[in-house]
Amino acid sequence: MKALMLSYLKKQTEPSEELSNATASVLKRLNIPPMPSPSSINNNSQTKCKLLDWYGSGEIVAEGRWSSNDPTAMVHHIPIGPHAIRVWVDVAKKPNTYLWRPTSEMTCIEEALGSTVAWPSDKVNEMKSSSPED
């Protein structure tokens, strides 16, 4: 009886070839073309910006790159909404500053390095690019 149970349990944990074939068959039948990314993702914006503290002191808490001000743009599966900008965080000037919209993974600027965050639009300043004529 023990051998029979072990044999049964082993079969239950093995991947089902039937299931993987069925999944492949369904995907092939649907023939859905790949969707292009939204234009706000494709623009590869290099517009650098400074993030000011959102609670009012005016201090620069981070530097990053502007990504989108489209209210439907997503940051970690949540739309940024009106009066917000999605930005990439590149440099943490004040690493312990709390995020305007924390997530379960990120609560402060330091944890957001290399990721996008939503930030109030009135607290994002475009950095002037230095050109040789200046």
C-alpha positions in Angstrom: 0.0 0.0 0.0 2.9 2.4 0.9 4.5 1.8 -2.5 1.2 2.5 -4.3 0.8 5.8 -2.4 4.3 6.9 -3.1 3.8 6.1 -6.8 0.6 8.1 -6.8 2.2 11.1 -5.1 5.2 11.0 -7.5 2.8 11.2 -10.5 1.0 14.2 -8.9 4.2 16.2 -8.6 5.5 15.5 -12.1 4.8 18.3 -14.7 1.9 17.4 -17.0 2.9 17.2 -20.6 -0.7 17.2 -21.6 -1.3 20.5 -19.8 1.7 22.2 -21.3 0.7 21.0 -24.8 -2.9 22.3 -24.2 -1.5 25.7 -23.1 0.7 26.0 -26.2 -2.2 25.0 -28.4 -4.5 27.7 -27.0 -1.8 30.3 -27.4 -1.2 29.3 -31.0 -4.9 29.3 -31.8 -5.4 32.8 -30.4 -2.7 34.3 -32.7 -2.5 37.6 -30.7 0.1 39.9 -32.1 2.5 41.5 -29.5 1.2 44.8 -28.2 3.6 47.8 -28.4 4.4 49.5 -25.2 2.6 52.8 -24.5 4.4 55.8 -26.0 5.1 57.1 -22.5 7.3 54.0 -22.0 9.0 54.1 -25.4 10.2 57.7 -25.3 13.3 56.8 -23.3 13.2 60.3 -21.8 16.5 61.7 -20.7 14.9 64.8 -19.2 16.6 65.1 -15.9 14.8 66.4 -12.9 15.1 67.2 -9.2 12.5 65.9 -6.7 11.7 68.3 -4.0 10.4 67.2 -0.6 6.7 66.8 -0.8 6.0 68.1 2.7 7.1 71.6 1.9 10.7 72.4 3.0 11.9 72.8 -0.6 15.0 70.6 -0.2 16.1 68.5 -3.1 15.6 64.9 -2.0 16.5 63.1 -5.2 17.5 63.4 -8.8 16.0 61.4 -11.6 14.5 61.4 -15.0 11.0 62.5 -16.0 8.9 59.6 -17.3 5.3 60.6 -17.7 2.6 62.9 -16.4 -0.2 60.8 -17.9 -2.7 60.2 -15.0 -3.2 56.6 -16.3 0.6 55.9 -16.2 1.3 53.1 -13.8 3.8 52.9 -10.9 4.0 49.4 -9.5 0.5 48.6 -10.9 -1.2 51.7 -9.6 -2.1 54.7 -11.8 -0.3 57.9 -10.7 -3.5 60.0 -11.0 -3.8 63.7 -11.6 -1.2 66.2 -10.5 1.5 63.6 -10.4 4.6 62.7 -12.4 6.2 59.3 -12.8 10.0 59.6 -12.4 13.0 57.3 -12.4 15.0 57.8 -9.2 18.7 57.9 -10.1 20.3 59.7 -7.1 19.2 59.8 -3.5 20.2 63.2 -2.0 18.2 62.6 1.2 18.0 58.8 1.3 15.6 58.6 4.3 13.0 60.9 2.9 9.6 59.2 2.8 8.0 58.5 -0.6 4.9 60.5 -1.5 3.2 57.2 -2.4 5.0 54.3 -0.5 4.4 50.7 -1.5 4.9 47.4 0.3 8.4 47.2 -1.2 9.5 50.9 -0.9 8.9 53.5 1.7 11.9 55.9 1.3 13.9 57.4 -1.6 16.9 55.1 -1.0 14.7 52.0 -1.6 13.4 53.5 -4.8 16.8 53.9 -6.5 16.7 52.5 -10.0 12.9 52.4 -10.0 10.0 54.6 -10.8 7.9 56.5 -8.3 4.9 58.9 -8.4 5.8 62.4 -7.2 3.6 65.5 -6.9 3.9 67.6 -10.1 4.5 70.8 -8.2 7.5 69.1 -6.5 9.4 68.1 -9.7 11.7 70.6 -11.3 13.4 70.1 -14.6 17.1 70.3 -14.5 18.6 72.7 -17.0 21.1 71.0 -19.3 24.4 72.7 -19.5 25.4 73.5 -23.0 28.8 74.8 -24.3 27.2 78.2 -25.1 26.4 78.9 -21.5 
